[in-house]
Amino acid sequence: MGLGLKRFVKAQREESVDDLFVEASAHGIAFCKLKEMREPLCCDMLAYWNELRGDRVMPHRDEIDPVRFARYMPNLLMVQVDWEPFDLTYRLLGGDVVTAHGANFRGQRVIESRSHTGRFNEVLHAFYTFVAEQKRPYAVRGTMEYVERGWVSVEGIYLPLTLDGHRTDRILGAAVSKPLPRT
């Protein structure tokens, strides 16, 4: 397991860290370098985010113009980041995201989402926490098992957004998942 993924789960309780490593590894999810992304959707969303960001740490969430990437809306998700008390909530889910997960969990807390097998919701919570704290984009690639859909390959980019120019208030995610052959 890479050091990057270990940093994600440090926010979790100490006694559960090893279990979370096992869970993430079982799904084959790993960071990929931004310049190594293959999916046009992920590359385009990163370019758009960088264009809006300019010389700032991250763009303002109100600068996002859905018309600019309307063709990608089915593959997008938005996570709301609340800091006091800290919580993460799914706010926007495109149709392909809902189909991939087998459920529409809009409005649900990330930690309570049960669209993945095992305890992967805890890994996602730790990952989104990491993105929010680091204030920079991260890409992932690998395989995961969805409750309703089975095993898929996935590549995704997760982009922090701000309201006040200093802390992350939203995370815009763009992901492409493709079914894997059943064995």
Residue frames as qw, qx, qy, qz and C-alpha x, y, z in Angstrom:
[[0.000, 0.891, 0.454, 0.000, 0.00, 0.00, 0.00],
 [0.417, 0.517, -0.019, 0.747, 1.38, 3.40, -0.95],
 [0.279, -0.209, -0.457, 0.818, 2.12, 6.10, 1.57],
 [0.203, -0.154, -0.189, -0.948, -0.45, 8.43, 0.02],
 [0.605, -0.382, -0.562, -0.415, -3.36, 6.15, 0.82],
 [0.560, -0.298, -0.618, 0.465, -2.07, 5.67, 4.36],
 [0.086, 0.000, -0.192, 0.978, -2.26, 9.45, 4.86],
 [0.414, -0.330, -0.436, -0.728, -5.96, 9.34, 3.91],
 [0.694, -0.427, -0.556, -0.165, -6.97, 7.09, 6.70],
 [0.359, 0.082, -0.542, 0.755, -4.98, 8.75, 9.48],
 [0.335, -0.273, 0.076, -0.899, -8.15, 10.72, 10.22],
 [0.779, -0.263, -0.458, -0.339, -9.91, 7.48, 11.13],
 [0.711, -0.621, 0.261, -0.205, -9.74, 5.87, 14.56],
 [0.022, -0.640, 0.767, 0.042, -6.36, 4.23, 15.19],
 [0.553, -0.091, 0.814, -0.153, -7.83, 0.78, 15.80],
 [0.722, 0.519, 0.421, -0.180, -9.54, 0.76, 12.39],
 [0.163, 0.783, -0.417, -0.432, -6.64, 2.03, 10.24],
 [0.213, -0.287, 0.899, 0.254, -5.29, -1.40, 9.33],
 [0.463, 0.427, 0.767, -0.122, -8.77, -2.60, 8.38],
 [0.384, 0.829, 0.098, -0.393, -9.23, 0.42, 6.11],
 [0.000, 0.615, -0.674, -0.409, -5.91, -0.29, 4.34],
 [0.333, 0.039, 0.936, 0.109, -7.08, -3.82, 3.69],
 [0.436, 0.650, 0.554, -0.282, -10.43, -2.56, 2.41],
 [0.286, 0.829, -0.196, -0.438, -8.91, -0.03, -0.02],
 [0.104, -0.461, 0.822, 0.317, -6.34, -2.55, -1.25],
 [0.465, 0.240, 0.850, -0.061, -9.06, -5.10, -1.87],
 [0.467, 0.781, 0.329, -0.251, -10.61, -2.64, -4.31],
 [0.700, 0.182, 0.317, 0.613, -7.32, -1.91, -6.04],
 [0.113, 0.963, 0.184, 0.159, -7.73, 1.87, -5.76],
 [0.649, -0.288, 0.013, 0.704, -4.58, 3.97, -5.93],
 [0.053, 0.834, -0.050, -0.547, -3.47, 7.49, -6.68],
 [0.712, 0.366, 0.327, 0.502, -2.38, 8.28, -10.17],
 [0.286, -0.317, 0.076, 0.901, -0.35, 11.29, -11.18],
 [0.379, 0.693, 0.269, -0.551, -2.46, 14.04, -12.68],
 [0.259, 0.625, -0.507, -0.534, -0.36, 13.98, -15.86],
 [0.031, -0.144, 0.973, 0.176, -0.97, 10.22, -16.18],
 [0.546, 0.354, 0.533, -0.541, -4.77, 10.43, -16.32],
 [0.222, 0.035, 0.825, 0.519, -6.17, 8.68, -19.40],
 [0.165, 0.656, 0.736, -0.010, -9.86, 9.55, -19.42],
 [0.186, 0.440, 0.254, 0.841, -10.68, 12.68, -21.46],
 [0.413, -0.782, -0.374, -0.278, -13.36, 13.62, -18.91],
 [0.680, -0.602, -0.143, 0.393, -10.80, 13.75, -16.08],
 [0.528, 0.007, 0.176, 0.831, -8.24, 15.64, -18.17],
 [0.017, 0.599, 0.376, 0.707, -10.83, 18.19, -19.33],
 [0.495, -0.801, -0.320, -0.104, -12.17, 18.80, -15.82],
 [0.667, -0.442, -0.043, 0.599, -8.65, 19.33, -14.46],
 [0.364, 0.231, 0.270, 0.861, -7.87, 21.80, -17.28],
 [0.203, -0.735, -0.391, -0.515, -11.12, 23.69, -16.58],
 [0.630, -0.711, -0.242, 0.197, -10.36, 23.80, -12.82],
 [0.611, -0.227, 0.080, 0.755, -6.83, 25.11, -13.50],
 [0.182, 0.487, 0.357, 0.776, -8.18, 27.73, -15.92],
 [0.378, -0.807, -0.322, -0.321, -10.58, 29.03, -13.26],
 [0.728, -0.543, -0.174, 0.380, -8.00, 28.82, -10.49],
 [0.297, 0.891, -0.157, 0.305, -5.38, 30.97, -12.17],
 [0.378, 0.455, -0.595, 0.545, -2.75, 31.84, -9.56],
 [0.578, -0.473, 0.286, -0.600, -5.01, 31.06, -6.56],
 [0.287, -0.256, 0.903, -0.193, -4.95, 27.89, -4.51],
 [0.200, 0.340, 0.912, 0.109, -8.37, 26.81, -5.83],
 [0.109, -0.334, -0.401, -0.846, -11.28, 28.38, -7.69],
 [0.370, 0.037, 0.430, -0.823, -14.38, 29.83, -6.06],
 [0.309, 0.252, 0.917, -0.011, -17.30, 27.42, -6.30],
 [0.377, 0.726, 0.360, -0.450, -19.56, 30.13, -7.77],
 [0.119, 0.622, -0.508, -0.583, -17.21, 30.39, -10.76],
 [0.314, 0.022, 0.929, 0.196, -18.17, 26.92, -11.91],
 [0.516, 0.343, -0.138, -0.773, -20.32, 27.16, -15.04],
 [0.664, 0.057, 0.737, -0.108, -22.14, 23.86, -15.67],
 [0.673, 0.692, 0.062, -0.254, -22.76, 24.87, -19.29],
 [0.144, 0.759, -0.617, -0.149, -18.99, 24.59, -19.93],
 [0.024, 0.277, -0.961, -0.002, -19.02, 20.88, -19.11],
 [0.718, 0.046, 0.160, -0.676, -22.68, 19.94, -19.64],
 [0.779, 0.260, -0.521, -0.233, -21.74, 16.80, -21.58],
 [0.392, 0.229, -0.805, 0.382, -19.98, 15.50, -18.44],
 [0.479, -0.386, 0.251, -0.747, -22.82, 16.16, -15.98],
 [0.916, -0.158, -0.251, -0.271, -23.82, 12.47, -15.81],
 [0.810, 0.104, -0.434, 0.381, -20.33, 11.64, -14.50],
 [0.122, 0.510, -0.349, 0.777, -20.05, 14.36, -11.85],
 [0.565, -0.602, -0.552, 0.117, -20.58, 14.48, -8.14],
 [0.029, 0.666, -0.230, 0.709, -20.33, 17.26, -5.59],
 [0.620, -0.379, -0.598, 0.338, -19.45, 16.79, -1.93],
 [0.202, -0.869, 0.000, -0.451, -20.26, 19.52, 0.58],
 [0.595, 0.044, -0.543, 0.591, -17.58, 20.08, 3.20],
 [0.412, -0.835, -0.102, -0.349, -18.74, 21.43, 6.58],
 [0.450, 0.426, -0.562, 0.548, -16.01, 22.32, 9.05],
 [0.054, -0.157, 0.626, -0.762, -17.81, 23.06, 12.33],
 [0.667, -0.400, 0.622, 0.092, -18.55, 20.31, 13.10],
 [0.080, 0.420, -0.747, -0.508, -16.68, 18.49, 10.33],
 [0.674, 0.281, 0.651, -0.208, -18.91, 16.52, 7.98],
 [0.025, 0.242, -0.679, -0.693, -19.13, 15.52, 4.32],
 [0.562, 0.426, 0.575, -0.415, -22.41, 15.28, 2.43],
 [0.325, 0.182, 0.711, 0.596, -23.16, 14.27, -1.16],
 [0.222, 0.547, 0.225, -0.775, -24.94, 17.22, -2.84],
 [0.592, 0.561, -0.243, -0.524, -24.89, 16.47, -6.58],
 [0.546, -0.140, 0.811, 0.155, -24.86, 13.10, -8.31],
 [0.393, 0.379, -0.488, -0.681, -24.95, 12.69, -12.08],
 [0.889, 0.100, -0.018, -0.447, -27.00, 9.93, -13.66],
 [0.752, 0.348, -0.551, 0.096, -23.99, 7.71, -14.46],
 [0.025, 0.386, -0.711, 0.587, -22.78, 8.08, -10.86],
 [0.677, -0.105, 0.362, -0.632, -26.21, 6.98, -9.59],
 [0.904, 0.246, -0.244, -0.251, -26.26, 4.07, -12.06],
 [0.502, 0.440, -0.686, 0.291, -22.74, 2.99, -11.11],
 [0.115, -0.267, 0.708, -0.643, -23.61, 3.04, -7.41],
 [0.289, -0.313, -0.889, -0.168, -27.07, 1.54, -7.86],
 [0.266, -0.726, -0.578, 0.263, -28.59, 4.22, -5.65],
 [0.131, 0.735, 0.050, 0.664, -29.12, 7.95, -5.41],
 [0.605, -0.447, -0.460, 0.472, -27.46, 8.98, -2.16],
 [0.123, 0.533, 0.037, 0.836, -27.81, 12.72, -2.69],
 [0.461, -0.670, 0.032, -0.581, -28.20, 14.42, 0.67],
 [0.918, -0.350, -0.170, 0.074, -26.58, 11.53, 2.55],
 [0.332, -0.821, 0.459, 0.071, -23.48, 11.86, 4.66],
 [0.526, 0.546, -0.646, -0.090, -20.50, 10.21, 2.97],
 [0.094, -0.339, 0.873, -0.338, -19.78, 8.11, 6.05],
 [0.593, 0.142, 0.621, -0.493, -23.32, 6.67, 5.87],
 [0.635, 0.469, -0.349, -0.506, -23.35, 5.87, 2.14],
 [0.676, -0.184, 0.711, -0.055, -23.62, 2.15, 1.49],
 [0.717, 0.605, -0.107, -0.330, -23.16, 2.02, -2.27],
 [0.409, 0.560, -0.719, 0.043, -19.86, 0.16, -2.03],
 [0.871, -0.215, -0.443, 0.000, -19.14, -3.17, -0.48],
 [0.673, -0.138, -0.429, 0.587, -17.50, -3.50, 2.90],
 [0.312, -0.780, -0.256, 0.478, -16.34, -0.34, 4.64],
 [0.505, 0.278, 0.295, 0.762, -15.28, 1.55, 1.53],
 [0.096, -0.894, -0.293, -0.326, -17.49, 4.48, 2.58],
 [0.578, -0.764, 0.030, 0.286, -14.97, 5.05, 5.39],
 [0.626, -0.060, 0.344, 0.697, -12.11, 5.08, 2.88],
 [0.219, 0.656, 0.409, 0.596, -14.03, 7.61, 0.76],
 [0.347, -0.917, -0.195, -0.034, -14.70, 9.77, 3.82],
 [0.632, -0.554, 0.189, 0.508, -10.99, 9.78, 4.65],
 [0.527, 0.233, 0.435, 0.692, -10.10, 10.50, 1.01],
 [0.049, 0.817, 0.359, 0.449, -12.50, 13.47, 0.71],
 [0.501, -0.841, -0.064, 0.193, -11.21, 14.77, 4.05],
 [0.657, -0.257, 0.300, 0.643, -7.68, 14.61, 2.68],
 [0.348, 0.509, 0.433, 0.657, -8.64, 16.47, -0.54],
 [0.195, -0.916, -0.283, -0.207, -10.40, 19.16, 1.52],
 [0.584, -0.739, 0.072, 0.328, -7.41, 19.62, 3.81],
 [0.631, -0.127, 0.388, 0.660, -4.79, 19.58, 1.06],
 [0.257, 0.803, 0.122, -0.524, -6.70, 22.05, -1.18],
 [0.118, 0.515, -0.652, -0.543, -5.41, 20.49, -4.38],
 [0.841, 0.212, -0.190, -0.460, -6.72, 18.04, -6.97],
 [0.374, -0.340, 0.863, -0.006, -6.13, 14.32, -6.70],
 [0.708, 0.258, -0.440, -0.489, -6.70, 11.57, -9.23],
 [0.571, -0.240, 0.761, -0.194, -7.37, 7.92, -8.54],
 [0.642, 0.316, -0.543, -0.439, -7.53, 4.84, -10.67],
 [0.133, -0.221, 0.946, -0.195, -8.24, 1.19, -10.08],
 [0.441, -0.265, -0.767, -0.383, -11.11, -1.16, -9.52],
 [0.275, -0.101, 0.596, -0.748, -13.92, -1.24, -6.99],
 [0.143, -0.313, -0.925, -0.159, -16.98, -3.28, -6.30],
 [0.366, -0.166, 0.053, -0.914, -20.36, -1.57, -6.17],
 [0.453, 0.066, 0.758, -0.464, -23.23, -3.20, -4.32],
 [0.679, 0.494, 0.330, -0.431, -25.56, -3.12, -7.34],
 [0.581, 0.733, -0.253, -0.246, -23.16, -3.24, -10.26],
 [0.961, -0.041, 0.070, 0.264, -20.30, -5.52, -9.30],
 [0.595, -0.410, 0.227, 0.652, -16.67, -4.86, -10.24],
 [0.441, 0.879, 0.150, 0.104, -15.77, -1.85, -12.37],
 [0.596, 0.038, -0.015, 0.802, -12.62, -0.09, -13.45],
 [0.078, -0.946, -0.310, 0.050, -12.63, 3.55, -12.47],
 [0.480, 0.112, -0.059, 0.868, -10.65, 6.72, -13.00],
 [0.163, -0.888, -0.424, -0.067, -11.61, 9.90, -11.21],
 [0.333, 0.313, -0.180, 0.871, -10.44, 13.42, -10.46],
 [0.378, -0.748, -0.522, 0.160, -11.44, 15.28, -7.30],
 [0.313, 0.449, 0.038, 0.836, -11.19, 19.08, -7.32],
 [0.265, -0.532, -0.552, 0.585, -11.53, 21.32, -4.24],
 [0.054, 0.663, 0.320, 0.674, -13.58, 24.53, -4.42],
 [0.293, -0.236, -0.496, 0.782, -13.84, 27.44, -1.99],
 [0.043, -0.864, -0.474, -0.162, -16.28, 30.13, -0.92],
 [0.325, -0.929, -0.010, 0.178, -13.94, 32.28, 1.14],
 [0.467, 0.795, -0.363, 0.137, -10.70, 31.79, -0.81],
 [0.134, -0.635, 0.701, -0.295, -9.07, 29.90, 2.04],
 [0.421, -0.137, 0.869, -0.221, -10.79, 26.65, 2.94],
 [0.170, -0.057, -0.861, -0.476, -12.44, 23.93, 0.89],
 [0.497, 0.102, 0.387, -0.770, -16.25, 24.09, 0.93],
 [0.878, 0.324, 0.125, -0.331, -17.02, 21.70, -1.93],
 [0.343, -0.347, 0.789, 0.373, -15.26, 18.92, -3.80],
 [0.709, 0.488, -0.118, -0.495, -16.19, 18.46, -7.45],
 [0.524, -0.244, 0.800, 0.159, -15.61, 14.90, -8.56],
 [0.672, 0.491, -0.279, -0.478, -15.59, 13.53, -12.08],
 [0.456, -0.298, 0.839, 0.007, -15.37, 9.78, -12.58],
 [0.678, 0.311, -0.470, -0.471, -15.61, 7.26, -15.38],
 [0.526, -0.238, 0.795, -0.187, -16.44, 3.69, -14.44],
 [0.608, 0.318, -0.555, -0.471, -16.59, 0.76, -16.81],
 [0.917, -0.210, 0.200, -0.274, -17.92, -2.71, -16.05],
 [0.066, -0.515, 0.847, 0.110, -15.33, -5.45, -15.77],
 [0.658, 0.057, -0.657, -0.363, -16.06, -8.86, -17.30],
 [0.745, -0.407, 0.333, -0.410, -17.66, -11.23, -14.84],
 [0.265, 0.419, -0.868, -0.030, -15.72, -14.36, -14.16]]
